Amino acid sequence: MSNFKIKKEHVLAFVKGYQSVNKLLLKERRHRLSRLTLEEALKEYSSLCALWDKNREKASIEKLDKERVSFLIARRNRFNILFFKKIDQTRESSN
């Protein structure tokens, strides 16, 4: 078992990073969607509906849930790697 202890300031920095990324993604999404014409928006919506209808029988909700969980775990692992690299950089710069 590891002796690694999680510090409150690291967790807070990690959460702040997630908040920053979420704000950026929301801003980019709003910007992109606000520029769509009515026809483009309808086309995008219709294509998403068609894609869902085409794959509805193939993709069960359980399978989609498992894929979503896998995606979230992989994303979390990537964030963890970046987070711990940042901690290491902070430690190196303070020494």
N, C-alpha and C positions, 0 to 999 in steps of 0.2 A: 504494500500500500504506500502511496505517495505521501510525503510530508508537506506537500504543497498546500498552502492556506490561501483562501480567497480573501482579498482585502476589500473592504467596503468601497474605497475610492476606485478600485479597478472595476467593480460591478457597476458603479455609477457611471464611469467612463464608457463602459460597454453599452449600457442602456442609452446613454446620451448619443452614442454612435448610431444605434438603431433608430433613435428618434430623428437624427439628422438625415439619415438615408431615407426614412419614410417620408419626411417633409420634401426632400428633393424629388423622390419618385412621384409624389402627389402633384407637386408643382409641374413637373414635366408632363404628366398625364393630363392635367388641366389645360396646359398650354397646347398640347397636341390636339385634344378633343375640342377645344374652343375654336380652333382654326378649321375644323371640318365644315364643309358645306352641308346643307340638309341632305343632298343626294349622297355625299360621301358617308355621312353618318348612317343613313338608311342602308346603304350598300354594306357597310361594315356589320351592322346589326343583322342584316339578312344572311350574310355569309356565316356569321357565328351560329345563327339558328340552323342553317343548312348543315353546317358541320356537326352540330349536336344531333340533329335528326339522322344524319348519315351514320353516326357512330353510336347512337343510343343503345342499340341492341348489343353491340360489341363490348361496350364499356359499362360495366356495372358500377353502381355507386361505391360498392366496397373496393373495387379495383382503383377507382379514382381517388378514394380516401387514402388507400395505401400509397399510391403514387404521390399524393400531396404530402403525406407524412415523410416519405423518402426525400422529396424535394426540400422540405423544411429542415430535415436533419442534415442534409448535404450543405444547405445554405448556412446553417448554424455552425457546422464544422469549419466552413471557409471563414466565417466571422471569427471563430475561436482562434484560428491560425493567425489572422491579422491582429487580433487583440493581443495574443501572447508575444508576437513579434514586437508590437508597440511597447509592451511591458519590458521586454528585454532591452529595447533601445533606450527606454527611460532609465533603466538600471545602469546601462553602460554609460550614459551621459552624466549620471549623477556620481559615478565613481571617479 
